[in-house]
Amino acid sequence: MTALLGAALGGRLADLKHPARHVGHLTLPMIVELLVDHRTSVPGACSGALLRRRVRGVWRAHLVFLDEFDEPILDGPGIEGYWSSTVDTFDDELVEMFAGTDLIVFR
């Protein structure tokens, strides 16, 4: 799933409406707040996914909503179903949830 989500996002990141933000220390409560606050504005959202990638020594974090088939919801009328940021560090809870991978799915 990491590869599929990465491929789906990788091809679309240049087209995203929001400029990348910078977060010094990304925490699980921050992610939960984003998911809770924005889920109702994304039709068809059933879950969310946090993907991290190391690009030229910098972490990039991408949070997207997923549909019932675990496909990322990236566009549509009024949809803002993604969040992207550079990140210096992740809190211990997120590091543990990543468990050596680059993807966390929130159900």
C-alpha distance (Angstrom), angle and dihedral (degrees) to the residues before:
residue distance angle dihedral
M1 . . .
T2 3.82 . .
A3 3.79 90.8 .
L4 3.81 92.9 46.1
L5 3.79 93.8 48.2
G6 3.79 91.1 43.0
A7 3.79 90.8 51.5
A8 3.80 92.0 47.3
L9 3.78 92.2 49.3
G10 3.78 96.5 37.5
G11 3.75 92.2 60.5
R12 3.79 92.5 47.6
L13 3.81 105.7 37.9
A14 3.77 93.4 93.6
D15 3.80 88.9 55.3
L16 3.80 97.4 51.2
K17 3.78 115.5 123.0
H18 3.80 97.3 -136.2
P19 3.78 123.6 70.8
A20 3.77 114.5 -125.1
R21 3.77 115.1 -89.8
H22 3.77 128.3 -151.7
V23 3.79 123.2 -125.0
G24 3.78 117.8 -177.8
H25 3.81 96.3 -158.6
L26 3.82 119.1 14.5
T27 3.81 115.1 -155.2
L28 3.78 135.8 -168.2
P29 3.84 91.6 -118.3
M30 3.82 89.1 56.0
I31 3.82 90.8 53.2
V32 3.81 93.0 46.1
E33 3.81 90.4 49.9
L34 3.81 91.8 51.5
L35 3.80 91.7 48.5
V36 3.80 94.3 47.4
D37 3.80 96.0 42.8
H38 3.81 96.0 49.4
R39 3.81 106.5 30.1
T40 3.80 95.4 92.4
S41 3.81 90.8 54.1
V42 3.82 91.8 59.5
P43 3.82 111.7 73.1
G44 3.79 112.3 -140.6
A45 3.80 95.5 17.0
C46 3.79 110.2 150.8
S47 3.80 100.8 161.0
G48 3.78 142.5 -9.5
A49 3.78 137.0 -122.3
L50 3.78 132.9 -153.7
L51 3.80 114.0 -154.7
R52 3.78 121.9 -174.2
R53 3.79 126.6 -165.6
R54 3.76 131.7 -179.3
V55 3.80 108.8 -133.7
R56 3.80 119.5 179.6
G57 3.80 91.0 -24.4
V58 3.82 94.8 -48.6
W59 3.79 126.6 105.4
R60 3.80 115.4 -125.2
A61 3.79 116.1 -164.0
H62 3.80 122.5 -162.8
L63 3.78 122.3 -171.9
V64 3.80 116.6 -168.2
F65 3.75 137.3 168.9
L66 3.80 117.5 -118.9
D67 3.80 129.4 -147.5
E68 3.81 126.0 -133.6
F69 3.83 89.6 -78.4
D70 3.84 93.3 51.1
E71 3.79 90.7 -108.0
P72 3.83 115.8 143.5
I73 3.80 115.5 -107.5
L74 3.79 103.3 -139.6
D75 3.76 106.5 153.4
G76 3.75 146.4 18.5
P77 3.79 137.9 108.9
G78 3.79 108.4 -34.4
I79 3.81 93.7 -13.6
E80 3.77 118.2 149.3
G81 3.78 96.2 168.8
Y82 3.76 100.3 151.3
W83 3.78 142.2 62.3
S84 3.80 125.6 -164.8
S85 3.78 130.5 -170.0
T86 3.75 145.3 155.6
V87 3.80 110.5 -117.4
D88 3.79 132.4 -161.6
T89 3.82 97.4 -165.0
F90 3.81 141.6 -4.0
D91 3.79 123.6 -135.9
D92 3.80 119.9 -108.4
E93 3.81 92.6 -101.5
L94 3.81 92.7 56.5
V95 3.81 92.5 43.6
E96 3.81 88.8 53.3
M97 3.81 91.9 46.7
F98 3.81 92.0 50.3
A99 3.83 86.4 55.1
G100 3.80 94.1 -172.2
T101 3.82 94.8 -42.0
D102 3.78 130.7 95.6
L103 3.81 98.8 -127.5
I104 3.80 136.3 72.7
V105 3.80 120.2 -177.2
F106 3.81 116.3 -156.6
R107 3.81 113.4 -154.3
